[in-house]
Amino acid sequence: MDTKKITESESVTIEMVNKSPTKALIMLSAGAMAPDKFNEGQQRFQCLAEIDGQQKLWRPNKTTLRNLQAKYGTESENWVGKKISLSIGSVEGKITVIGTV
């Protein structure tokens, strides 16, 4: 049994973006609010996305959400099928994945 899938993250990660040959993500769903696994009691937007042929959960940060809103509007249904360029940057002193359109 190949156990690689067991140890891979279900989400888009900094490591995944660093290793990505395309640094591109395609939105596959309009997303929904889900519990924030790092901040108990809080909700965070998440959606299904594809990066280099792999389907992953994506939890874009507020910087990325603002970039999407500026280009495609505030309705996440309008983001489905859109290609987003990913990079690694610093937001409020924290290294994170940033999406631009």
C-alpha positions in Angstrom: 0.0 0.0 0.0 1.3 3.4 -1.0 1.0 5.5 2.2 2.0 8.9 0.6 -1.6 10.2 0.5 -2.0 9.5 4.3 0.7 12.0 5.1 -0.1 14.7 2.6 -2.1 17.7 3.7 -5.7 18.0 2.5 -5.1 21.7 2.0 -3.0 24.0 -0.1 0.2 24.6 1.8 3.3 26.8 1.6 5.4 23.7 0.8 3.0 22.7 -2.0 3.2 26.1 -3.6 7.0 26.2 -3.3 7.2 22.9 -5.1 4.6 23.8 -7.7 5.9 24.1 -11.3 2.9 26.3 -12.3 2.2 28.3 -9.1 -1.4 28.3 -10.3 -4.7 27.3 -8.7 -8.1 26.9 -10.2 -11.2 27.5 -8.1 -13.5 24.4 -8.3 -16.3 25.5 -5.9 -17.9 28.6 -4.5 -16.9 27.6 -1.0 -18.5 28.1 2.3 -17.7 29.1 5.9 -16.1 26.4 8.0 -14.7 26.2 11.5 -11.2 27.8 11.6 -8.9 25.0 12.8 -6.5 27.5 14.3 -8.9 29.8 16.1 -11.5 27.9 18.1 -15.1 29.3 17.8 -14.3 31.3 14.6 -15.3 30.6 11.0 -13.2 30.9 7.9 -13.9 30.8 4.1 -12.8 27.6 2.4 -13.3 26.1 -1.0 -12.2 23.2 -3.2 -9.4 24.1 -5.6 -7.0 22.4 -8.0 -3.3 22.8 -8.0 -1.1 20.8 -10.4 -3.8 18.3 -11.0 -4.5 17.7 -7.3 -7.8 18.7 -5.6 -7.2 20.4 -2.2 -9.1 22.5 0.3 -8.1 26.1 0.0 -8.5 28.6 2.8 -7.5 32.0 1.2 -6.3 34.7 3.6 -8.0 38.1 3.7 -5.3 39.6 1.3 -6.2 37.0 -1.3 -9.9 37.4 -0.7 -9.6 41.1 -1.3 -7.7 40.4 -4.6 -10.5 38.1 -5.7 -13.2 40.6 -4.7 -11.5 43.4 -6.6 -11.3 41.4 -9.8 -14.4 39.2 -9.8 -16.7 40.8 -7.2 -17.8 39.7 -3.7 -19.9 36.7 -4.8 -17.7 33.6 -4.6 -19.9 31.8 -7.2 -18.2 34.2 -9.7 -14.8 32.8 -8.8 -15.4 29.2 -9.9 -13.2 28.2 -12.8 -10.9 31.2 -12.3 -7.1 30.8 -12.4 -5.2 32.4 -9.5 -1.5 32.9 -9.4 0.1 31.9 -6.1 3.2 33.2 -4.4 4.6 33.1 -0.9 4.8 36.3 1.0 4.4 38.0 4.4 1.1 39.2 5.7 1.2 40.9 9.1 4.6 39.3 9.8 3.4 35.8 8.9 4.7 33.8 5.9 1.7 32.7 3.9 0.3 31.8 0.5 -1.0 34.9 -1.4 -3.2 34.6 -4.4 -3.4 37.2 -7.2 -5.5 37.5 -10.3 
